[in-house]
């Protein structure tokens, strides 16, 4: 049933959002480096890599510059128009095509690059690959301010590997173990909610059984 709704929602979204997507594609062609799409290998179902699509928001050679596939707040590799696309999450919309193809679901663990996937604890890795990765999911909802969190860390790479990814792995494990149509629809609603209200605490109130964050991620 989830696959049925994946196809239905992705087709509907492509149809409804076409008046937005076409101008974005034209703007990208005429600005920055003239690239419209960015394709990157991510880890998918069964641990197999697939080509994830995004609107181009960074310099072409960004994976080989700076912090590689880890993006920080105010990252100088992000192009001016790309900042707007990333802030509004419009840059993720080409993944609707990945959903149609069957590489992804609307809801699931966010697909990671090999470097980021390897930062998950081994147990989390084994659980996460049991389901299709998602356009959105509990991990990306809870860590929607990930770039800002890392910007305040003394050592962003160490903070990412030792604090962010272990807890994100626990969150993704929770989803796999609680994958139901009810949670599927709830997480679609919560995704839209936090895009409109980024500082909302609704996810934690709605999913009270989520794994508790480590002290480094708790509000003072």
C-alpha positions in Angstrom: 0.0 0.0 0.0 2.8 2.4 0.8 4.3 1.9 -2.7 0.8 2.7 -4.2 0.7 5.9 -2.2 4.3 6.7 -3.2 3.4 6.6 -6.9 0.1 8.5 -6.4 1.6 11.3 -4.3 4.7 11.7 -6.5 2.6 11.9 -9.7 0.2 14.3 -8.0 3.1 16.5 -6.7 4.8 16.6 -10.1 1.6 17.8 -11.7 0.7 20.3 -9.0 4.2 21.7 -8.7 5.0 21.9 -12.4 4.3 25.7 -12.4 7.0 26.0 -9.8 9.5 23.5 -11.1 9.7 24.8 -14.6 10.7 28.4 -13.5 13.2 27.0 -11.1 14.8 25.0 -13.9 15.0 28.0 -16.1 16.5 30.1 -13.3 19.2 27.5 -12.6 20.1 27.3 -16.3 20.6 31.1 -16.4 22.4 31.6 -13.1 25.3 30.1 -11.1 27.2 27.5 -13.2 24.3 26.8 -15.5 23.6 23.3 -14.0 20.0 22.3 -13.4 20.3 18.9 -11.7 22.8 17.4 -9.4 23.1 13.6 -9.3 24.9 11.8 -6.4 25.3 8.2 -5.4 23.4 7.4 -2.2 22.9 4.2 -0.3 19.5 2.7 -0.9 17.4 -0.4 -0.3 19.5 -3.5 0.5 22.6 -1.3 0.7 22.7 -0.8 -3.1 23.7 2.6 -4.4 21.4 4.7 -6.6 21.6 8.1 -8.3 19.8 10.6 -6.2 18.5 13.8 -8.0 18.5 17.3 -6.6 18.4 20.8 -8.1 21.9 22.1 -8.3 22.6 24.4 -5.4 26.4 24.1 -5.0 29.6 24.4 -7.1 30.1 21.5 -9.4 33.2 20.2 -7.7 31.8 20.7 -4.1 32.2 17.1 -3.1 35.9 17.5 -3.5 36.1 20.8 -1.7 35.9 21.9 1.9 34.0 19.4 4.1 33.1 17.1 1.2 29.6 15.7 1.3 28.9 17.3 4.7 27.3 20.8 4.3 27.7 23.5 7.0 25.6 26.6 7.6 26.7 29.4 5.3 28.8 27.0 3.4 30.7 29.0 0.7 30.2 26.3 -1.8 26.5 27.0 -1.9 25.4 29.3 -4.8 23.2 32.3 -4.1 20.0 31.0 -5.7 20.9 27.6 -4.1 20.6 29.1 -0.6 16.9 29.8 -1.3 16.3 26.4 -2.7 17.9 24.7 0.2 16.1 26.8 2.8 12.7 26.0 1.3 13.7 22.4 0.5 12.7 23.0 -3.1 16.1 21.5 -4.1 14.8 18.1 -3.0 11.8 18.0 -5.3 13.5 16.2 -8.2 13.6 13.2 -6.0 9.9 12.8 -6.9 11.4 11.1 -10.0 13.4 8.8 -7.8 10.2 7.8 -6.0 8.4 7.1 -9.3 11.4 4.9 -10.3 11.2 2.9 -7.1 14.6 4.0 -5.7 12.9 5.9 -2.9 9.6 6.4 -0.9 7.9 9.6 0.2 8.8 8.7 3.8 11.8 6.7 5.0 15.3 7.1 6.3 17.1 9.9 4.3 19.5 8.3 1.8 23.1 9.0 2.7 26.4 9.2 0.8 28.8 6.4 1.5 30.9 8.6 3.8 27.8 9.6 5.8 26.2 6.2 5.8 29.5 4.7 7.2 29.2 7.2 10.1 26.0 5.4 11.3 26.6 2.7 14.0 26.8 -0.7 12.4 23.5 -1.8 13.9 21.7 1.3 12.4 23.2 0.5 9.0 21.9 -3.0 9.0 18.4 -1.8 10.0 18.1 1.2 7.7 18.8 -0.7 4.5 15.7 -2.9 5.1 13.4 -0.2 3.7 13.4 2.3 0.8 15.0 5.7 1.7 12.7 8.6 1.9 12.2 12.1 0.5 11.5 13.0 4.2 11.6 11.0 7.4 11.9 11.3 11.1 15.7 11.7 11.0 15.6 14.6 8.6 12.6 16.2 10.5 14.4 16.1 13.9 17.7 17.2 12.3 16.2 19.9 10.1 18.6 22.4 11.7 21.6 20.1 11.3 23.8 22.6 9.4 23.3 25.2 12.2 24.1 22.6 14.9 27.3 21.8 13.2 28.2 25.4 12.6 28.5 25.9 16.4 30.7 22.8 17.0 34.4 23.3 17.6 35.1 20.3 15.3 32.2 19.9 12.9 33.4 16.5 11.5 33.8 15.0 14.9 30.5 16.3 16.1 28.8 14.9 13.0 30.4 11.4 13.4 30.2 11.1 17.2 27.0 12.9 18.1 24.7 13.6 15.1 24.9 10.3 13.2 24.6 7.9 16.2 21.4 9.7 17.3 20.1 10.0 13.7 20.7 6.3 13.3 18.5 5.6 16.4 15.7 7.7 14.9 15.9 5.9 11.6 15.8 2.6 13.4 12.7 3.7 15.2 11.0 4.4 11.9 11.9 1.0 10.4 10.6 -0.7 13.5 7.4 1.4 13.5 6.7 1.6 9.7 2.9 1.8 9.4 0.6 3.6 7.1 -0.5 5.7 10.0 3.1 6.9 10.7 3.6 7.3 6.9 0.7 9.9 6.7 1.6 11.5 10.1 5.2 12.1 8.9 4.0 13.6 5.6 1.9 16.0 7.6 4.7 16.8 10.1 7.1 17.4 7.2 4.8 20.1 5.7 4.3 21.5 9.2 8.0 22.0 10.1 8.7 23.5 6.7 6.0 26.2 7.5 7.0 26.4 11.2 10.7 25.4 11.5 11.0 25.9 15.3 7.9 23.8 16.1 8.1 21.0 18.7 5.3 19.1 17.1 7.4 16.1 16.1 8.5 15.4 19.7 4.9 15.9 21.0 3.4 13.7 18.3 6.0 10.8 18.6 6.6 10.7 22.3 8.4 7.3 22.1 11.3 8.6 20.0 14.8 7.8 21.2 16.0 10.5 23.6 18.8 12.8 22.3 22.3 12.7 23.9 23.2 15.6 26.2 25.0 17.5 23.4 21.7 17.8 21.5 19.4 18.7 24.4 18.3 22.3 24.8 19.8 24.0 27.8 
